[in-house]
Amino acid sequence: MSEPKKLYIKTYGCQMNVYDTARMKDVLAPLGYRAADTPADADLVVLNTCHIREKAAEKVYSDLGRLRAHSRAKAEAGGRMVVAVAGCVAQAEGEALKRRAPLVDIVLGPQTYHRLPEMVARSLRQSGVVLDTEFPAEAKFDFLPPPGADGPSAFLAIQEGCDRFCTYCVVPYTRGAEYARPAAQVIAEAKGLVAEGARELMLLGQNVNAWTGEAPGGGTWSFGRLLRELAEIEGVSRLRYTTSHPTSVTPELIAAHRDIPALVPFLSLPLQSGADRVLKAMNRGHTVAEYLATFDALRAARPELRLSSDFIVGFPGETEAEFQATLDAVGKVGFVQSFAFKFSARPGTPAALLPNRVAPEIVDDRLARLQAALADSQSRFNHACVGTVAPVLFDRVGRYEGQLIGRTPTMQAVHAEISAAAMGTVRAVRIVGVGPNSLSGVAETSDQERDAAE
């Protein structure tokens, strides 16, 4: 019996890439590929790349440079390492990858990884790079095997691509136009994940709350309607979704947050800047006042709801007053988790051509000030939770014996001493302390446990 082939995938960037990596493993499994612990052990190495942040392509080329020694050692031992670059860097720089990195055998975009087994077979039969960065007419989801759940929380991609064309963003060029999976397909996949033990479903999309999909009986459903249907699946304890756009928060979606207990009171809703002129230059499609009105409407519907956000610091032309407006918005909303990044000029985007670049030392100073304000906002929220009881979904083993780690509805990590039987369940936990990266808690005793003790 032949030895199983080994697969190593390095995943960069967003949660959609994490989902894509899992699906690439699924499509390669019938070819006999099993996970390798390190790239040195692998027969096939896939770099699943992200092109959003600064110097993304350079990081990929650096990793390819480190792979050369492993590939050479494999060849000296009589074997071969196939190297594939997937994802958004592959989509954006396919031809450049062929020229700059002779080590690479396969270049495939985000819409074509369902074809990966065919590409691997072609690469093993022929010399030269196998390149596939098309936007095929067929939806890749129609050609993928059913995904499996790996733990109590599972990703479920329902939408891909984006039609917003924010001036700083490469997603419309690397992921393509918005595509919404049909509702029946989404529901069937959700039921399969729950049957395998998932209790929390994280719905994914580049512009996920813009989902408007084909309904099972014809016509279309809105995103709010889809959430209501998913919440009815027996075994679903929690529903989340990311990433959202403020202009796609409809009255129907706000009502869903009011009416659906399984829909967590936590929403990633990127603001990016607190200045209207900057938002217009970014082509975000909303003002600060409109964003705050959306936040107020969500909180009126679900008072415990909290937001996270993304911010870009140093967008071309950003003044100190405009940056201060961003700090003011942070104070008004009280974001509980957020990410802030320096403006990165992505090749091919309109913002890359804008004049009036902000000096690097000013950008560094503003980033530090914004990150401090966001950290303070998160810390104040965490400390306000001490003494409260939160429902925690335990999903992994802690550092110490008898300890499990889970997450609150607002995505706070909580560690507590609790029976291993709590893994994969939602338990009431009293928050008793705040650490640098997590909360500590004490599990509340259930009525059944108290009866058993008596």
Long-range contacts (C-beta under 8 A, 24 or more apart in sequence): 2-32, 4-32, 4-33, 4-34, 5-31, 5-32, 5-33, 5-34, 5-43, 5-44, 6-33, 6-34, 6-35, 6-36, 6-41, 6-42, 6-43, 6-44, 7-33, 7-34, 7-35, 7-36, 7-42, 7-43, 7-44, 7-45, 7-46, 8-35, 8-36, 8-37, 8-38, 8-39, 8-41, 8-42, 8-44, 8-45, 8-46, 9-45, 9-46, 9-47, 9-48, 10-39, 10-45, 10-46, 10-47, 10-48, 10-63, 11-48, 12-47, 12-48, 12-49, 12-50, 12-56, 12-59, 12-60, 12-87, 13-49, 13-50, 13-52, 13-53, 13-56, 13-87, 13-88, 14-50, 14-52, 14-243, 15-155, 15-202, 15-204, 15-242, 16-157, 16-160, 16-204, 16-205, 16-206, 17-48, 17-49, 17-50, 17-87, 18-155, 19-155, 19-157, 19-204, 20-48, 20-86, 20-87, 20-110, 20-113, 21-46, 21-48, 22-147, 22-150, 22-155, 23-113, 23-114, 23-144, 23-147, 24-48, 24-86, 24-113, 24-116, 26-144, 26-145, 26-147, 26-148, 27-113, 27-114, 27-116, 27-117, 27-144, 27-145, 28-116, 28-117, 28-120, 30-117, 31-117, 31-120, 39-67, 39-70, 40-70, 40-73, 42-70, 42-81, 43-74, 43-79, 43-80, 43-81, 43-82, 44-81, 44-82, 44-83, 44-84, 44-120, 45-70, 45-81, 45-82, 45-83, 45-84, 46-84, 46-85, 46-86, 46-116, 47-83, 47-84, 47-85, 47-86, 47-87, 48-86, 48-87, 49-85, 49-86, 49-87, 49-88, 49-89, 49-90, 50-87, 50-88, 50-89, 51-87, 51-88, 51-89, 51-91, 51-92, 51-170, 51-174, 51-346, 52-88, 52-169, 52-170, 52-171, 52-344, 52-346, 53-341, 53-344, 54-341, 54-342, 54-344, 55-344, 56-88, 56-89, 57-89, 57-92, 57-93, 57-96, 60-85, 60-89, 61-100, 61-101, 64-101, 64-103, 64-104, 67-103, 68-103, 71-103, 80-124, 82-106, 82-120, 82-123, 82-124, 84-108, 84-116, 84-119, 84-120, 86-110, 86-113, 86-116, 87-174, 88-170, 88-171, 88-174, 88-175, 90-133, 91-133, 91-173, 91-174, 91-175, 92-170, 92-173, 92-174, 92-347, 92-348, 94-131, 94-133, 95-131, 97-129, 98-129, 98-131, 104-129, 105-129, 105-130, 106-130, 106-131, 107-131, 107-132, 107-133, 108-132, 108-133, 109-133, 109-134, 109-135, 109-174, 110-160, 110-174, 110-175, 111-135, 111-136, 111-140, 111-160, 111-175, 111-176, 112-136, 112-140, 113-140, 114-140, 114-143, 114-144, 115-143, 135-176, 135-177, 139-179, 139-181, 141-181, 141-185, 146-189, 146-192, 147-189, 147-192, 147-193, 148-193, 148-196, 149-193, 149-194, 149-196, 149-197, 149-198, 151-197, 151-198, 151-395, 151-396, 151-424, 152-197, 152-198, 152-199, 152-200, 152-393, 152-394, 152-395, 152-423, 152-424, 152-425, 153-198, 153-199, 153-200, 153-201, 153-202, 153-393, 153-395, 154-193, 154-198, 154-200, 154-201, 154-202, 155-202, 155-204, 156-186, 156-189, 156-190, 156-193, 156-201, 156-202, 156-203, 156-204, 157-181, 157-203, 157-204, 157-205, 158-186, 158-203, 158-204, 158-205, 158-208, 158-211, 158-213, 158-226, 159-204, 159-205, 159-206, 159-207, 159-208, 159-210, 159-211, 160-205, 160-206, 161-206, 161-207, 162-206, 162-207, 163-207, 163-210, 164-207, 164-245, 164-283, 164-285, 165-283, 166-272, 166-282, 166-283, 166-284, 167-281, 167-282, 167-283, 167-349, 167-350, 167-351, 167-354, 168-282, 168-312, 168-315, 168-343, 168-344, 168-346, 168-349, 168-351, 169-346, 169-349, 170-346, 170-348, 170-349, 171-206, 173-348, 173-349, 175-206, 178-206, 178-207, 178-210, 180-210, 180-211, 180-212, 180-213, 180-214, 181-213, 182-213, 182-214, 182-216, 183-213, 183-214, 183-215, 183-216, 183-221, 183-226, 183-229, 184-214, 184-216, 186-213, 186-226, 186-230, 187-216, 187-229, 187-230, 187-233, 190-230, 190-233, 190-236, 191-233, 194-233, 194-234, 194-235, 194-236, 195-235, 197-424, 198-235, 199-235, 199-236, 199-237, 199-238, 199-393, 199-424, 199-425, 199-426, 200-236, 200-237, 200-238, 200-239, 200-240, 200-393, 201-230, 201-236, 201-238, 201-239, 201-240, 202-240, 202-241, 202-242, 203-230, 203-239, 203-240, 203-241, 203-242, 204-241, 204-242, 205-241, 205-243, 206-243, 207-243, 207-244, 207-245, 207-248, 208-241, 208-242, 208-243, 208-244, 209-241, 209-244, 209-245, 209-248, 209-249, 209-253, 210-245, 210-248, 222-250, 222-252, 222-253, 223-248, 223-250, 223-252, 223-253, 224-250, 224-252, 224-253, 224-255, 224-256, 225-252, 227-253, 227-256, 227-260, 227-263, 228-256, 228-259, 228-260, 231-260, 231-261, 231-262, 231-263, 236-262, 237-262, 237-393, 237-426, 238-262, 238-264, 238-393, 238-409, 238-426, 239-263, 239-264, 240-264, 240-266, 241-267, 242-268, 243-268, 243-270, 244-268, 244-269, 244-270, 245-270, 245-285, 246-270, 246-271, 246-284, 246-286, 246-290, 246-291, 246-294, 247-285, 247-286, 249-294, 249-297, 249-298, 251-297, 254-297, 254-298, 254-301, 255-301, 257-298, 257-301, 257-302, 257-305, 258-301, 258-302, 264-409, 264-410, 265-302, 265-304, 265-305, 265-306, 265-409, 265-410, 266-305, 266-306, 266-307, 266-308, 266-336, 266-409, 266-410, 266-411, 267-298, 267-305, 267-306, 267-307, 267-308, 268-307, 268-308, 268-309, 268-310, 269-294, 269-295, 269-307, 269-308, 269-309, 270-309, 270-310, 270-311, 271-309, 271-310, 271-311, 271-326, 271-329, 271-333, 272-309, 272-310, 272-311, 272-312, 273-311, 273-312, 273-315, 273-318, 273-322, 273-325, 273-326, 274-322, 274-325, 274-326, 274-327, 274-328, 274-329, 274-330, 275-318, 275-321, 275-322, 275-323, 275-325, 275-326, 277-317, 277-322, 278-315, 278-317, 278-318, 278-322, 281-315, 281-316, 281-317, 281-351, 281-354, 282-312, 282-315, 282-351, 283-350, 288-325, 288-329, 291-329, 292-329, 292-332, 292-333, 295-333, 306-334, 306-335, 306-336, 306-381, 306-410, 307-333, 307-335, 307-336, 308-335, 308-336, 308-337, 308-338, 308-339, 308-411, 309-333, 309-335, 309-338, 309-339, 310-338, 310-339, 310-340, 310-341, 311-338, 311-339, 311-340, 311-341, 311-370, 311-374, 312-340, 312-341, 312-342, 312-343, 313-340, 313-341, 313-342, 313-343, 313-363, 313-366, 313-367, 313-370, 314-342, 314-343, 314-357, 314-358, 314-362, 314-363, 314-366, 314-367, 315-343, 315-351, 315-358, 316-343, 316-351, 316-354, 316-355, 316-356, 316-357, 316-358, 317-354, 317-355, 317-356, 317-358, 318-343, 318-358, 318-366, 323-366, 323-369, 323-370, 326-370, 327-369, 327-370, 327-373, 330-370, 330-373, 330-374, 330-377, 331-373, 331-377, 334-377, 334-380, 334-381, 335-374, 335-377, 335-378, 336-377, 336-378, 336-381, 336-410, 336-411, 336-412, 337-378, 337-410, 337-411, 338-374, 338-377, 338-378, 340-367, 340-370, 340-371, 340-374, 341-367, 342-367, 379-434, 381-410, 382-412, 382-434, 382-439, 383-434, 385-412, 385-431, 385-434, 385-439, 386-431, 386-432, 386-433, 386-434, 387-430, 387-431, 387-432, 388-430, 388-431, 389-428, 389-429, 389-430, 389-431, 389-444, 390-414, 390-428, 390-429, 390-431, 390-441, 391-426, 391-427, 391-428, 391-429, 392-416, 392-426, 392-427, 392-428, 392-429, 392-441, 393-424, 393-425, 393-426, 394-418, 394-422, 394-423, 394-424, 394-425, 394-426, 394-427, 395-423, 395-424, 397-423, 405-438, 408-439, 412-438, 412-439, 413-437, 413-438, 413-439, 414-438, 414-439, 414-440, 414-441, 415-439, 415-440, 415-441, 416-440, 416-441, 416-442, 416-443, 417-442, 417-443, 418-443
